[in-house]
Amino acid sequence: MRDTLRRSRRRLLALLGTAALAMAGAIALPGTAQAANVLTNPGFESGSLSPWSCTGNLGSVVSSPVHGGYKALAGAVSSSDTAQCSQTVAVQPNTAYSLSGWVRGSYVYLGVNGGSSTWTSSPSAYAQLTTSFTTGASQTSATIYVHGWYAQGTYYADDISLDGPGGGGGGDTQAPTAPTGLTSTGKTSSSVSLSWGASSDNVGVTAYDIYSGANQVLSVSGTSATVSGLSASTAYTFTVKARDAAGNSSAASNAVSVTTSAGTGGGTGFTQAAPYLYEGWGDPPSPSTVMSATGIKWFTMAFVLDSGGCTPAWDGSRALTGGVDQTAINQIRAAGGDIVPSFGGWQGSKLGANCSSASALAGALQKVIDAYGLKAIDMDIENTDEFENEAVQAKILTALKTVKANNPGLRTIVTFGTSTTGPTYYGNRLIEQAQSLNANIDVFTIMPFDFGGGADMYGNTVAAAEGLKTKLKSTFGWDDATAYSHIGISGMNGLSDQSETTTPAIWTSIKDWSNSHHIARLAFWSVNRDRGCAGGGVVSNCSGISQNTWQFTSITAGFTG
């Protein structure tokens, strides 16, 4: 927006029968476990998952909610994956062990492969799970796991403890040799297949950890793997490390760089209905109340700015974690939803303009990604300092390319203004730079308002989106369907800064057009304003028109892409 209002925006269930199973083969009386936690990184305080590995790349380390310390595990379960995270450790044969951990979420399980397990349902705060098992007569390793349940929302785990003596007598401290001959054996637009030569170890290799850049993305027991959830036409660099049962990791293998194949039509498979919510302005509503009333699941949280020295903070002044913004995010996730933060906006001290380099900007973005275990980020590129500065545009796009390569599966969105017929000069330049830099942006979102008194908000919005589609086709060589699938629309409910009027009926028509053309994203500025105040003008906490409370959010919740 081009004034104060625009600054604020611009915006079971059939439960598994997991009865406890006694470890086979224990004939002699078991030894007594000593009170020592043999797990590595039990509270995830290292800031990374290693040596834990999670199915589907669905695990991440977050800063909230935690049970103890500053970090915890978040498992983003899906309808087809329980986001099981596991760690294999060395143990002693014929010995009793006690397993415990603190968990939070709907249906969370803790256990040992082939042995006992326990679970709890829907704790609203962290609850402790405990179980015990006895190793077999010749058992020297055990795999501990924690997981959620299908389609039950993200679970959290922290301070997991396996109490008992470590394996290997006096302790195995010898690391395996490095894997050799890492090579790519195949690729698609969303995956890369790898193979390598086996490592050796004085006791035995139990796992191979695959890294994309500095981030562990997969762990397997054999000497081949397929890393999925990648982005099309994107360069990735992989290495592999061997790990033994005592948690010793080898040096990295040789690095191999692979660029995924180009998409073959049909787009990204990513859709998002995510109206803006701003905790620093406009009488912010309770997100759980809005979700319950409307069925919305995603929110775009505004705005992450620079608090000085290329340091991200909400609005440039509120701490990244521990404040009202995190409280809102916790509410959203507890209700089964999620958020995408918006970086930038119309004014303020922006990271894109103020970070000294693309790598510094990528580091600032990574701090926010790590703090919240994000699945997507939005760069709201506006005004002369970012949008109308081609060097800053390139810096932002390069940083987005970097974090996408370092966080497989992360979706990147750029949001910018438009004319009634499609992108302006700087919008076209942004798209061309994205292609030139191979930034692989998932969604190009236009803000079709503040046209300068345009009366036909439905017609102008559709014309602007069609103009964007044409530009995407000519720049990337896409067909219509693929171009539409990379388009987002972010409108303004009620009165815009220039008193253009978008009514609920018009927004419904825009939503219906968006569904029929299968675009990727639908948003509006903002939930704070999604309350009626006919004749109220352009203000922060209502739309200026007659409408039902949360009516635009309810309409947006019907966007399916």
N, C-alpha and C positions, 0 to 999 in steps of 0.2 A: 504494500500500500504506500501511497505517496504522502501520507500524513500520519498522525499519531495512531489512528486505528490500524493502519497498515503495518506499522511497526510491530504491533501486537501480533500480527499474523505472518503476513505474506509468505504475512499471515501468522454284586457285579452282576445286577452284575453277577455273572457266574464266576465265583472265585475259584482259582486253581486249587486243586487238592494238594497242598504243599505240606503234607504231613511230614513230620521229622523222620529222617531216615538215619539209622545208626550206621556209622562207617564200617564197611565190611572188613572182615579179617582180624578184628581185635580179639585175640584169644587170651593173652596175658592181661593182668590187671593194668589199666592205663596209668601212666605217670601223671604227676600233678603239674598243671601249668603254672609257671611262675608269672607274676604280675608284671609283664613287660609287653608293650604294644609292638608287634612285629611288622605292622603295616608301614609302608613308606607314604609320606604325604597324607596322613590320615585326616587332617583338617583342611586340606587344600590351600594351606597358607603359602605355598610356593607361588601361587597365582597361575599355575598350569595344572593340567590333568595328570601328567606323567607321575608315576607309572600306571595310573588307572587308564583303562581304555573303555570306550562307550560305543555301543552299537549304533549304526546309522549316523555317526558323527553328531549325535544329539545331546552330548554332555558338554557343559561349559562351567567355568569357575566364575562365581558372581560375588559381589560385595554385600548383597542383601537379598533375602533375610539370612542371617547367620546365627548359629547357636553359640559358638565361641570363637574368639579371634576376629579376623577381618575377612575371611573368605569362606565360601561353602560351595558345594556341588549343586548345579541345577540340571535336571534331566528333562528335556523337552519331549515328552512322549508324543506319539502320533497315533493315528487310527490303526497303524500296522506295525508299530515298534514300541516296546516298553522302555526304551532308552536305558538298557541295562549297562551299568558301569562296573567293571571288575578289576581286580588286581590279584596276581598270582604271587604267593610268597613261599619261602622254604619253611618247612615244619619238621618236627621230629616224629618218628613212628610211634604208634601206641601211646599217644599222649592226649590228654584232655585240654581243650581250648575253649575260651569264652569269647564270644563275638557280641559286640554292642555297637550302637550308633544312634545318632539323633536325626530324626526325619520329620518332614512336613509335607503335606499334600494329600491328594486322594489316592488311597490304596498304594502304599509304599512297602516294598519287600526287602528284607535283608537276609542273606544266607550264604552258604558255602556250596559250591557245585558238588553234587552227589551226596550231600549231607543235609543237615537241618536248616530250616529257614523259619522266619517269623514275619508278620505283617501287621499293619495297622490301617485303619480307614479314616481318611479325612480329618487329621488333626489340624486345627486352625493355627496352632503354634507348634514349635518343635516338641516331639515326644520321643522317648527313648525306646528302642527295640533291643532285646537281648535274646540270645540263644547260645547253645553250647554244642560241641561235637567232640568226638574222639577219633583220632587218626587211625588208619589201618596199620597192620604190623609192618608193612614195608613202605608206607606212604612218606614221601619226602617233600611234597608240595601241596598247596591247597589254593583254590581260587575263590576269593571272597567277592560277592556281588551285592549290588543294591539296584532296584529298578522300580518303576511305577507300573501303571496299568493302562491298557489301550484306551486312548481318547479321554483320559481322565485329567488332563492338564499337567502342567509342569510340576515335578516334585523337587524337593530340596533335601540334601543330606549333609551332615557335618560330623566331625569328631568321631569317626569310625575307629573302633579299637578291636584288635584281635590279641587277646592276652594269652601269653604262653611263651615257651622257649623257642627261639629261632632255630632254623635247621642248620645242618652242617657242623654239628659239634661246636667248635670254637668260633664258628661264623665264617661263611664264605665271603671273601673280599675280592676274589679274582674275577674281573670282568671278561665277558666273551670277546673273541676276536671280532673285528669289524666285518660286516657282510661285504661281499665282493661282487663286482660285475653288475651293479644295478642297471637295468635297462627297461625301456618301455616296450611292451609287447602288443599294445593296441590302444586306441583312443576313440571316443565319440565326442559329441558336443558337450556331454556332461560327465564324462568319466575318463580315467586313465588307468590302464592295466600295467602292472609292474612285476618284474621278477628279479631275483638276485641269487648269488651263491651263499650256501649255508655257512654260518659261523660255528666255531668250536668253543667249548668251555670245559673247565676242569670237572664240573658237576653235570651241566646240561643246559642248553638253551631252552627257555620256556616260551618266549614270545619275540616277535619282531615288531618294533614300533616304527611306523611310517610318518615322516614329517613333510609338511609343505611349508617351505621357508623355516621359520622357527617354531611352528605350531605342530604338535602331534595331532594327526587326523585319523589314525587307524592303528589297530594292533591285531596281529594275526599270529598263528602258530606255525604256519608253513613258510615257504620261500617265494610266495607270489601273493598278489593282492590287487584288488580293483578299488581305486578311490573314486567315489561317486559324489553327486551333489555339486559338481563343478559348473563353471559358467562357460558358455560357448566362446570360441575364438579368444581364449585367454591363456597367457603363458604361466605355467606353474613350474617350480623347481622342487624336486623330491630328493630326500635322503632316507636311509633306513638304519636303525640301530638295533642290535641284538640285546636281549635282556634275559638274565637267568632268574631262578626261583628266589634268590636272595635279594633281587632288585638291582643287581649290578648291571649297568648298561655299557655297551661297547662304544668305541668311537664311531662316528658316522661313516657310512659307506661313501662311495663316490656320489656326486650329485648328478642328476639327470633332469634336463629341462624339456618340457613338453608343452606345446600349444594345442589346446582342445580344438576339435573340429568346429566349423561354422554351423550355426543352427540351420535346420532344414525346413523351416516354416512352422507355424503353429505357436511361435513365440516362446516365452519364458516359463509358462505354466504357473506364473505368480500373479495372484490377484489380491487386492487389499481395499477394503472399505474402511477408511481411517480418518474421520474428522479431527480437526485440530482441537487440542485442549491446552489451555495456558494457565499455569498455576500462579503466575505473577501479575494477574490483571483480570478485570471483568467478573468479580464475584464467582470464582471457580466452583462448579458444582461437584458433588460427590460422584466420582466415576462409577462406583458400584451402583448407585441409584440410577444413573443414566443407562448403564448396561442392562439392569433389570427391567427398566421401562421400555427399552427399544430393541434389545437383542444385538446391539453393536458389540463387536469383539476387539477391534483395533482402534487405537487412538494415535494421532500424530502429536507428540509432545513438543511444545515450543517453549523457548528457543535455547539452544546451546550456543553460547558466545565465549569470547576470550576474556578471562578475568585478569590477564596480564601475563606476559611471557609465554604465549601460546599454550595457555592452561585452560581447559574447558570448564565451564560452570554454567548452571542454569541461569539464563538472563545475564550472564557475566558477573553475577554477584552471589547467587545461592549455591551452596556447596553441591558438588556433583552427587554425593550420596548423603543420606542421613537427614534430609529436609523434607519439605512438603512435596517436592516432586517425586522423591523416592516413595513417600507414603502413598501418593496417588498410583504410582506404578505397581506397588505391592498390592493395592486394592484391585487393580485391573487384572493382574496375574492370578490373584486368589480367586477371582470370579471367572477364570478360564480364558481371559483375553491376553493381549500383549500390546506393546507400543513400538513405534518407530520415532526416534528423536529427530527433530528438525534443527539443522545447524544453519544459522544465518538470519535471514529476514531482511527487512527494509533498512533498519538502522541499528546502531550499537557497534561495539567493538567485535568484529567478526574474525573467527579463526582463519578463514580463507584469505582475508586481506592482511592479517597481522602475523601469521606464522611465517617464518623467514624462508621456508622452502617446502617443497612437496613432501619431503621425508619428515620434516617437523610437523606438518599438518597431519600426515598419516599417523604419526605418533600420538597426536592429540585426539584424533578420531578413535584410535585403538584404545585409549584410556576409557572412553565412554562405552565402546563395544565390550571391553572386559568388565566394566563396572556392572553392566546389566545383561550380559550374555545375549547380545542383540542378534536378531535375525535379519534386520534391515535398517538402513539409515537414509535420511533425506537431507540433501544439501539445497537449501532455499537460497538461490543465487539471485541477488537483486542489487539495484542502485549502481552508481558509478564506481564504487570501490571494488565490486566483484563482477557483476553482470556485464558492465560496460568497460571492463578491463581485460583484454584478451590474455595477458600474462597471468592474471589471477585465475581466469577461467582454466587455463592450462594447468596451473598449480593444483586447483581443486580436482580436476579430472585425473591427474596423475596420482594424487593422494588416494582417490577412490579406487583406482586400479590397484594400488599397492595393498590397501586393506582388503580388497576383494580376493587378491591372490593369497593373502595371509590368513584369511578366514573363509575356507571353502563353504559354500552355501549362503554366504551373506549376500543380500540383495541391496543394490544401490539405486537411489532415486535422485534425480535432479529436478528442481522446481523453479520455474521462471515465468516472467510475464509474456504476453502475446498481443498481437493485433487481432482485429476481428477476422482476418483472413489467414492467420497462421503466424509462425515465428517472425519476429523482427530481424533486423540485420544481426544484432547480437545473439538472438536466439538461434539463427541459422549458423552463426560462427561457433556457438557452443556445440551444436550437433556435429558440425564438421570437425572440430577439434576432438570430440569424443571418438569419431571414426579414425582420425589420423593417429591418435594416441593409443588406439585399441583399448579404450577404457572399459568397454563392455558394460555400459550402463543398462540396467534392467528396465527402468521406467523414466521417460521424459514427460514430466507433468507440467502442463500449462495452467496459468491462472487467468481464466477468461472473464475478467471484469476490469473496472476502471479504464474502459475503452475511450472515455470522453463523452459520456452522455448517451451511449448506445441504448436503444429502447428494447430491442428484440433480444433478450438475454438467451433464450433457447436457440434462436437462429444464429446469433453471433458465436455462441459456444460451440455449436456443431460445426460452423464454418471454420472456426479457429482450429478445432481438432482435425478436421479434414485437411486443412493446410499443413498441420504438423505431420499427418500421415504421408502426405505427398513428399514432404522434405525428407522424412525417414526413408521412404522408398528410394528416392533418388540418391541419397547419401550412402545407404548401406546395401542397396540392391535387394531389399526385401519385397515380398509380395504384400498384398493388402492385409491378409490375416496376420502376418508376422508384424507388420508395422502397427496395426491397431493394438496388438498385444504388448507393445512397448509404450503405449500412450497412457497418461494419467490426466485427470481433470480435477482441479482444485478451485471450486467456486466460492462465492461469498453469499451467505444466506441473507434474505431480506434486502436492506438497503446497502449498497456499496458506498465507498468514500465519495463517489461522484453521483450518488443518489440513483444509480441504476437499481431496478427492483427485480429480485428473483423471488417469486412466490413459491409456496409448497407445490403448487400445480406445475410450475415451470421446472422446479428441481426434480419432480417426479418424471417429467418428460426427458430431462437430461439423463437421469438414472436409467430410464428405459432404453434410451438411445445407446448409452454406454454398455448395457447388458447385450443389446442386439448386435453390437459391433465388437463385443468381447475385448474391451480395453482392459488395462491392468489395474488401474487405481482410480478411486473416487474419494474425494475429500472436500471439505469446505471449511471456511473460516467464519465462525468457530462454534464449538459446543457452548462456550461461555455466552454466545449471543443467541443461542437456540431457544429463546423465550420471547413471547409476543409483547410488543409495546407499540401498538398502532399510533403513528404520529410522534413517536419518541425520538425520531432522528437517528443519526449514525452514532451509536454509543457502544460501550464495551460489553454490556451485560444483557442486551436484548437486540432484536433484529430490526426494530423500527417499523414493523408491519404487524398485522393481525395474524396470529398463528397459534397452534397448540404448543405447549411446552414440549421440547425435544422432538418436534415434528420433523425437522430436517434430518436429525440423527436417525429417526425411525425409517425415513425414506432411504437414507444412505445404507442402512443395514440390509436393505433389499438388493444391494448391488452384488452380483455374483460373478461378473466378468465374462 
